[in-house]
Amino acid sequence: MTIKTDVVIVGAGPVGLFQVFELGLQGLSACVIDALPQPGGQCTELYPDKPIFDIPAVPECTGQQLTDNLLKQISPFNPGMHLDQSVDTLEKRGEEDFYLKTSAGTEFECRAVVVAAGAGSFTPVRVRIPDIEKYENTQLLYRVRDPLQHAGKDIVVLGGGDSALDWAIQLAPAAKSLTLVNRTERFRAAQSSVDKLNAMAAAGEANVLMGTLNGFTEQDEILTGVSFTLRDEEKTQVTLPVDDLLVFFGLSPKLGPIEHWGFELERKMITIDLSTFETSVKGIFAIGDINTYKGKKKLILSGFHEAAMAAYAIKQQFEPDMKLNVQYTTTSPLMHERLGVDADTTTT
Ligand SMILES: Cc1cc2nc3c(=O)[nH]c(=O)nc-3n(C[C@H](O)[C@H](O)[C@H](O)COP(=O)(O)OP(=O)(O)OC[C@H]3O[C@@H](n4cnc5c(N)ncnc54)[C@H](O)[C@@H]3O)c2cc1C
């Protein structure tokens, strides 16, 4: 059965979620599709427990809290959420109709599409040691879902960027042992994190080594150790005991099928018209980290603004003869009706 809706949003990151809200205020229905099993994009996939400080009027919230609040905010508009499936096909059929199909076989028809696909589908850069992939999702992990899960364990963290150092610093106090191994003495993380980890190492609370992973040991289908060639003159070989191997080599952005949907790209990002956020294909809009324009800042708040601009443009495209005025959610009865609130009884 094909699902019919006004707008399909590709990507349930913070910006795609907020797009639902802005479309809802315009009286437009939306479905959201994401390749990940949970909404929130980078916020829930990469830093669910880390605090964000630059969301206007929210002094501090974690990536997960921001996502939970967005889901609450869009709930009056009851969007169709289609997770764990990527949009593989996007076709324009006629002047105003689009057809989309996901990897799960779900089909959609809509009048406009908003691509809010961030950096594309997330693909962590993986370790390249033969056969180690069999421990993926059990002992070889590319993200931390629950920090408590690692308490009391021998942890080895690979990488030298912010994620590697942040997690090493956070997990070390409760770990049985924690060793961070970076390829070189040069870290890509914030200097304050490097200083903190070095201080922890000096105090015996963590270990820091420079070396390259070259193998692993196992017993009864359990990963027991990881071996490294150190960067000293002797190229010393060490094997560290390991329960959990956490790898933070970064994400390789994979645009995937988006690359073939026919709009103009610039360095793998979608160019847009700044007044509407429409791509070079009429009826397809692009917001958030996926788009590019002069002065673009890849920030959540920029994406929120872009979502509002796109919603107005889509409404105007659907109803070209309509004079579209800005309506305040504070005072507009129409906005209250769409939000399902009774402003007279709503208190702060
Ligand atoms: C460690 C870290 C800390 C950060 N801290 C801040 C901060 O403090 N403040 C700030 O403003 N920004 C911060 N950012 C940046 C911020 O997270 C991004 O700007 C924001 O997530 C962009 O939102 P988005 O919705 O455009 O894209 P994303 O969050 O990347 O979401 C895009 C979604 O689209 C999905 N997708 C892609 N292709 C497809 C497809 N074909 N089919 C289905 N789904 C698809 C992806 O799975 C993903 O879930 C941080 C980023 C990182 C990595």
PDBQT file of the ligand as one rigid body, heavy atoms in Angstrom, charges set to zero:
ROOT
HETATM    1  C1  LIG A 401      30.205  15.137  18.538  1.00  0.00    +0.000 C 
HETATM    2  C2  LIG A 401      29.282  16.192  17.933  1.00  0.00    +0.000 A 
HETATM    3  C3  LIG A 401      28.866  17.244  18.729  1.00  0.00    +0.000 A 
HETATM    4  C4  LIG A 401      28.020  18.242  18.190  1.00  0.00    +0.000 A 
HETATM    5  N1  LIG A 401      27.632  19.281  18.985  1.00  0.00    +0.000 NA
HETATM    6  C5  LIG A 401      26.827  20.251  18.474  1.00  0.00    +0.000 A 
HETATM    7  C6  LIG A 401      26.421  21.363  19.272  1.00  0.00    +0.000 A 
HETATM    8  O1  LIG A 401      26.792  21.473  20.442  1.00  0.00    +0.000 OA
HETATM    9  N2  LIG A 401      25.602  22.298  18.700  1.00  0.00    +0.000 N 
HETATM   10  C7  LIG A 401      25.185  22.216  17.398  1.00  0.00    +0.000 A 
HETATM   11  O2  LIG A 401      24.430  23.075  16.943  1.00  0.00    +0.000 OA
HETATM   12  N3  LIG A 401      25.582  21.179  16.613  1.00  0.00    +0.000 NA
HETATM   13  C8  LIG A 401      26.383  20.203  17.115  1.00  0.00    +0.000 A 
HETATM   14  N4  LIG A 401      26.796  19.171  16.312  1.00  0.00    +0.000 N 
HETATM   15  C9  LIG A 401      26.334  19.156  14.904  1.00  0.00    +0.000 C 
HETATM   16  C10 LIG A 401      24.876  18.691  14.841  1.00  0.00    +0.000 C 
HETATM   17  O3  LIG A 401      24.742  17.412  15.442  1.00  0.00    +0.000 OA
HETATM   18  C11 LIG A 401      24.429  18.646  13.388  1.00  0.00    +0.000 C 
HETATM   19  O4  LIG A 401      24.536  19.950  12.855  1.00  0.00    +0.000 OA
HETATM   20  C12 LIG A 401      22.987  18.163  13.315  1.00  0.00    +0.000 C 
HETATM   21  O5  LIG A 401      22.849  16.851  13.801  1.00  0.00    +0.000 OA
HETATM   22  C13 LIG A 401      22.491  18.219  11.855  1.00  0.00    +0.000 C 
HETATM   23  O6  LIG A 401      21.171  17.769  11.872  1.00  0.00    +0.000 OA
HETATM   24  P1  LIG A 401      20.502  17.141  10.551  1.00  0.00    +0.000 P 
HETATM   25  O7  LIG A 401      19.113  16.778  10.971  1.00  0.00    +0.000 OA
HETATM   26  O8  LIG A 401      20.720  18.062   9.416  1.00  0.00    +0.000 OA
HETATM   27  O9  LIG A 401      21.356  15.850  10.207  1.00  0.00    +0.000 OA
HETATM   28  P2  LIG A 401      21.724  14.551  11.052  1.00  0.00    +0.000 P 
HETATM   29  O10 LIG A 401      21.673  14.774  12.504  1.00  0.00    +0.000 OA
HETATM   30  O11 LIG A 401      23.015  14.087  10.462  1.00  0.00    +0.000 OA
HETATM   31  O12 LIG A 401      20.559  13.529  10.662  1.00  0.00    +0.000 OA
HETATM   32  C14 LIG A 401      20.410  13.078   9.340  1.00  0.00    +0.000 C 
HETATM   33  C15 LIG A 401      19.655  11.770   9.345  1.00  0.00    +0.000 C 
HETATM   34  O13 LIG A 401      19.363  11.397   7.986  1.00  0.00    +0.000 OA
HETATM   35  C16 LIG A 401      19.442   9.988   7.870  1.00  0.00    +0.000 C 
HETATM   36  N5  LIG A 401      19.645   9.620   6.453  1.00  0.00    +0.000 N 
HETATM   37  C17 LIG A 401      20.654   9.973   5.631  1.00  0.00    +0.000 A 
HETATM   38  N6  LIG A 401      20.449   9.456   4.394  1.00  0.00    +0.000 NA
HETATM   39  C18 LIG A 401      19.287   8.768   4.463  1.00  0.00    +0.000 A 
HETATM   40  C19 LIG A 401      18.540   8.004   3.524  1.00  0.00    +0.000 A 
HETATM   41  N7  LIG A 401      18.914   7.853   2.226  1.00  0.00    +0.000 N 
HETATM   42  N8  LIG A 401      17.408   7.408   3.941  1.00  0.00    +0.000 NA
HETATM   43  C20 LIG A 401      16.977   7.542   5.225  1.00  0.00    +0.000 A 
HETATM   44  N9  LIG A 401      17.639   8.264   6.148  1.00  0.00    +0.000 NA
HETATM   45  C21 LIG A 401      18.780   8.866   5.769  1.00  0.00    +0.000 A 
HETATM   46  C22 LIG A 401      20.624   9.627   8.763  1.00  0.00    +0.000 C 
HETATM   47  O14 LIG A 401      20.518   8.270   9.177  1.00  0.00    +0.000 OA
HETATM   48  C23 LIG A 401      20.458  10.616   9.926  1.00  0.00    +0.000 C 
HETATM   49  O15 LIG A 401      19.744  10.062  11.019  1.00  0.00    +0.000 OA
HETATM   50  C24 LIG A 401      27.623  18.176  16.824  1.00  0.00    +0.000 A 
HETATM   51  C25 LIG A 401      28.047  17.103  16.027  1.00  0.00    +0.000 A 
HETATM   52  C26 LIG A 401      28.875  16.122  16.569  1.00  0.00    +0.000 A 
HETATM   53  C27 LIG A 401      29.322  14.987  15.683  1.00  0.00    +0.000 C 
ENDROOT
TORSDOF 0
